[in-house]
Amino acid sequence: KRHRKILRDNIQGITKPAIRRLARRGGVKRISGLIYEETRGVLKIFLENIIRDSVTYTEHAKRKTVTSLDVVYALKRAGKTLYGFGA
């Protein structure tokens, strides 16, 4: 097997400007300094749940590749229906 890079502190890859852009898209004008860490925490939990469900769908189908449909179904299960990626 190939060597796997150890993943840690990747949540810091969600930069302050990226969070700011998302907030702007959501209609926010001014942002408190404490929001950035809070947002990273919330995003991490959300992604963990979606990825866990996606991988569960993949494993159940006895596949090793997570497909876009697995993610669509996981999002639907979380109550966030996504259109445009099949099904």
URKABEL-V497925 format. One record per backbone hydrogen bond with DSSP energy under -1.0 kcal/mol. NH is the residue of the N-H (numbers start at 1). CO is the residue of the C=O. E is the energy in kcal/mol with one decimal. If there is no record, write none. Layout:
NH,CO,E
NH,CO,E
This chain:
12,9,-1.1
13,10,-2.1
14,11,-1.5
15,13,-1.4
19,15,-2.2
20,16,-2.4
21,17,-2.5
22,18,-2.1
23,19,-2.3
24,20,-2.5
25,21,-2.3
26,22,-1.5
27,24,-1.7
28,23,-2.6
35,32,-1.2
38,34,-1.2
39,35,-3.0
40,36,-2.1
41,37,-2.3
42,38,-2.3
43,39,-2.8
44,40,-2.4
45,41,-2.0
46,42,-2.4
47,43,-2.8
48,44,-2.5
49,45,-2.1
50,46,-2.2
51,47,-3.0
52,48,-2.4
53,49,-2.1
54,50,-2.5
55,51,-2.7
56,52,-2.0
57,53,-2.2
58,54,-2.1
59,55,-3.0
60,56,-2.3
61,57,-1.5
62,59,-1.6
63,58,-2.2
71,67,-1.4
72,68,-2.4
73,69,-2.8
74,70,-2.1
75,71,-2.6
76,72,-2.2
77,73,-2.3
78,74,-1.4
79,76,-1.5
80,75,-3.0
